[in-house]
Structures are given as structure tokens and as C-alpha cells.
Amino acid sequence: MPSETAPSETALPESGRPAAEVLAELARLREGDLPVRGGKVTAYVYDTGRDAVHDLAATAHRELLEVNCLDPTAFPSIVALERAVVAAVAGRLGGDASTPGVFTSGGTESIMLAVKAARDARPVEGRAQIVVPSTAHPAFRKAAHYLGVEAVTVPVDPETFRADPGAMRAALTARTVLVVCSAPSYPQGVLDPVGEIAALAAAAGVPCHVDACVGGWALPWLRDLGRDVPPFDLSVPGVTSLSCDLHKYGYAPKGASVVLFADEALRRRAYYASAEWPGYTVINSTVQSSRSAGPLAAAWATLRALGADGYRELAASAMGAADRLRAGVAEIPGLRVLGDPAVPLVAVTSDDPALDVFVVADEARTRGWFFQPQLSYQGIPANLHFTLTGVTDVEALLAALAEAVEAAREAGPPDVPSDLVDALASLDLDGMTDADFAGLLEAVGVRLDGDAEPEMAFVNTVLDALPPATREGLLVRFLSVLYSDAL
């Protein structure tokens, strides 16, 4: 959590401060951050273990830091770089050098553009709908919220966690403008049946988007290595768009993603132009207007530095780590892996009521490891999510996991008062100030105003017992307090 910051440190200094002093303060503020190298953080960061590649990307980023992607006619380098990056991605994901696409800041923006393009390409009477499996990334619901579209959520198979084509077909209506599937979905790392879902969408005359944000740049290399990877990309009939993040298994710095389209007409629907003002010409290919070309240059440099051979090696080592983790989890009583992950994403749950996965996460944190908690949803149990890369020391991870499990058994599940969940569910959150909510957090043992890490097992257990809408309301208030002066 962030270190305590005195009010004087948040104010704009009257006079500029020396560079060394500014950098020293920045280093102090980063003392509480999770490490971005070394593989002990099994979420959020992707490490090649190749310092030269990361250094090159940082240099390329700095070279184009102040180049503005707002106007490609003013900075033609961004056109050349984006065309190269899009073509490189398309060439491995069912397209070629002529495949239309857009470089974006991340998977959420790529998905936002795909939903906008589908909505604008298929006008319907009434409110447009997108049909998504329950394991689809929340970015689709966010896009629907922002774009005035209704997200229709379909439960997945309770055993495989894959999207159910029959249920997806049944959810289609005259207002459906987009059908979504994942390759893979993030929660369990499993591949949806893309071919079947794309076929049913095509039969209904509806576009189909494949979310390959998290694993799309691992699957082609795993196939090269002999893994069984069914068709999932633009080569599949009926797939009209696909998103793939390069700041995940592409190992580029954030934010770097690509959204590909099956034809140029659909890509044009993702663009935005406005001539209804007396200022400069506005034409945007992304949600953002002004944006640095630094991430684009860094992604281009990373692709060039690693090449196909480098990505094959990284995919092999990451998937090897995932295989070893799955085997090791099978030897720890009470734990099991959910689903059959097709990429180096592994979700681990507990079948033992005395072993709480949220407590396991807290115990692992005290041992220098970050395991990402995932709440239960539609029958899918609470679990811990592991994003593995080639630098992950699996034996050390398994040792830490086994120790954390032993400690969690001894500690037992969090003791949540029976009336607390009901009280939180009935709260008038809109009527509370940030200071009120900060006081509520402190009352249940969550302090955010110091250097000590809070014990999140209690918080996650409470959230897990609440319906999604209440969870969302509490999380919004938590974020508001985190960035306020109420602490």
C-alpha cells in the first residue's frame, strides 16, 4: 500500500526542486510497491528475465515519449511503427500484412473499440446488446456501460469453465450486435470453443469478437512447439475482430495492445471524427486523443528484439512452469486446479472448508509472494490466480504455497461476524462521505494510512459473501477513499 504522505508533500512546490531530490522522493514512494521483476508477483507484470530487452524498450519509449499520436500527418513515424506492429501481430493471428488493426493502450481500449465498431456497423431498433460468457473480461461490461449497450451475460460450463455455445445461441436477439468469446478467458486460462461460437454468430449475421488479450501472444508459439491449440483467430470463419495485448505475453511495457478487424470497413467504424467546432481537425483511431508514441515505440522495439524464436523460448518456459505448478498443486492436500488451462494461467481453489484461499494469499504475502485472489461467481469457487512467466521459480513458488497452506490451516478461515454481511448489504453508500467510509474500514480492521500491508483475507471473505452489485459499490467507495484525503 502507498506510504503515508504529508500534506506538504502533495502541494506544488513554490520553486523547482533538484532532479536528484525529486528522484529520491520517487524512490521513497515506490518502497511499498510490489516488485516488477523476479517472478514473485504472479499477476500484473510480465518479465522476460532478459534485461537487455527491457532496457531497449525503455530507450525506445523515451525516444518517442513526446511524439503525439493525435496527428499522424505531423509525425509519420507513428504510422510506420503502428503498421509494422499491427502487421506482425496479424501475421501470427490469422491475418497478413494487409489486415486492418489499431494499436491501443491496452485490452480494455481494444475491447472498447471492438464494441463500438460492432454497434455502429449493425444498427438495431432499441438498445443494442452484446452477448458475453460470464468469464469474459469486465472490459466488455465497461464498454457496454460507456457506449450505452446492454451486456447479456451467459453462464459457462460449470466443469470446464468454457463458454456454452448452446446457451450463447439462445441469448441472441434481434438487438444483438456482437457475440464474444475468449482465447483464453483470464479466470481459469481455458479456451472457449471459438469455432462453434463464431459459426453461430455468423449464422445470425452478428459479428464475433475473440478476446485474446491475455494469451493471444502465447498461443501461436505454443502451437509451434507442438501444443494442441485449436483455431481461435481471424482464420476462423465468422470471427470479425480480435484483441491481443503486447504488454502481457508480448512482454512490452504497458500500455500496448492491438485490435484486429476482418475487414477495413469494420475498422473504420471504430474511428471517431468530429468537424463540429472551429478548431483543429479531430480524427481519432482510439478512445484517447493526445497520447504518447512511447508505448508504440517500446512495443515495436520489443517485437524486434525478441523475434519469433525468442517468443517460442519464452512460451516454452512459461508453459513449463505452469505444468510444473499444476503437478505440484496436485500434491498439496485440499488444493486443486480449476479447468484445463491452455496458457500459463493457473487458478487454484480449496476443497477443504478448513483451508481458506484468501488466508493462503495473505500468508504468501508475508513470505514475499503475491498470489491474486479471485472471488466466487455463478458457482465458480473462490480461488487464487497465477500468471506464470519464464522467470517464475516454480519450486520456490510451490514451497511458499505449501508453507502458506500449512499456516492458513493453523490460522483457520477469517472470523466474520454473522451480521456484518447483512449490515454491509443494507448500507446507504451514496449517503456516506469518504471520511465515513474510511471510518467504516478502520472499524473492521482495514487501515490504509500506514506502511503495513492490511490483512485482506477478512475483506475478501466479506466481499465474497456479498452479491456482485454490492461488491461493486463497496469497491468504488474503497477506491474513492484511497485517493482522497480522508485517511
ABEGO torsion letter per residue (X at the ends): XBBBBBAAAABBBABBBBAAAAAAAAAAAAAABBBABGGABABGBBBAGBAAAAAAAAAAAAAAAABBAABAAABAAAAAAAAAAAAAAAAAAGBBAABBBBBBAEAAAAAAAAAAAAAAABBBBEBBBBBBBAABBAAAAAAAAAAGBBBBBBBBBAAAGBBBAAAAAAABBAABABBBBBOBBAAAGBBBBAAAAAAAAAAAGBBBBBBAAAAAAAAAAAAAAGBBBBBABAABBGBABBBBBAABAAGBBOBBBBBBBABAAAAAAABBBBABBABBBBBBABABBBBBAAAAAAAAAAAAAAEAAAAAAAAAAAAAAAAAAAAAAAABBGBBBBEBBABBBBBBBBABAABBAAAAAAAAAAAGBBBBBBBBBGGBBBBBBBBBBAABBAAAAAAAAAAAAAAAAAAEBBBBBAAAAAAAAABBAAABBAAAAAAAAAAAGBBAABABBBBAAAAAAAAAABBAAAAAAAAAAAAAAAABAAX
